[in-house]
Amino acid sequence: MKPGIYHDLSNEEYHSQTAINASFLKSWIMKSPLHAVNAKGSIGQTIADMGTAIHSEALEPDLENVVRSDEKSRATKAFKEHYELCKAQGKVLLPAKDYLNVKGAVHGLVKDDGEVVGGLMNDGHCGKLLKSSGKICEASIFVTHPDTGLLLKARPDIFSPTLGVMGDVKSAQDASPRGFGKAIFKLGYHYQAAHYLMCAKLIGWDVKHWGFLAVEKEPPYPAHFHTLGEEALEHSARVVEAALHEIAEAKETGNPGTRWGSYTVHHLPEYMTNNED
């Protein structure tokens, strides 16, 4: 792909293009170059469908791309046939329970007294971004890294030029400050943020703030906007920049390796030595 912003690429077309993306970088940094180059991992279809559905309902609800099935099980012939038909139309078919959870995660839970709680749209910061006028959703960005010549790609969920905010929707088991805060660094989301912000800067977008729009997938669907402090962003940017130089060098040598060295000596952990008499 030539460098630029593409608004008409499907998710499948975007992923088929060869370029360095955030997932590759996270694997390179947090596991090893060997893992990044050869990884073939995938998530289950149900989890993938739920993630796709929450993104679609939150970012572009007017398209009505989330469809409810009358079937009680994904295993029936009728469900499978309807699923493939929806997939061909760019939609995602869900059993009733999953469908209701997606609606709740985005729009909230209606209590018996009519009060609505939870949901991305009802969170002050998440809702403001998702409802912003002129928002750009799931644009495919391709840029050339100036120092290495590597082609990079990013597909940020949402960017509001009006607010100057870019965000990524995350369905989570725990959307709380403590729970999701741990997940950010455990799962390498901070490196994803650094990569997206780098690509946005190189393409000319003026992004003033980055945020994760986290929401739980079960009632009462609490949602929360998480951002990264200056120190975390600067650290992540340095690590990503160093990784890109490593990738460029590995492409020249043809040997990604593991960075593990030839062998490792393990010493007795401190907690074991303290228990000795």
Secondary structure, DSSP 8 states (H G I E B T S, - for coil): --SEEESS--HHHHHHS-SB-HHHHHHHHHT-HHHHHH------HHHHHHHHHHHHHHH-GGG--EEE-S-S-TTSHHHHHHHHHHHHTT-EEE-HHHHHHHHHHHH-EE-TTS-EE-SGGGSHHHHHHHT-TT-EES-EEEEE-TTT--EEEE--SEEETTTTEEEEEEEES--SHHHHHHHHHHTTHHHHHHHHHHHHHHHT----EEEEEEEESSTT--EEEE---HHHHHHHHHHHHHHHHHHHHHHHHT----S--S-------HHHHTT--
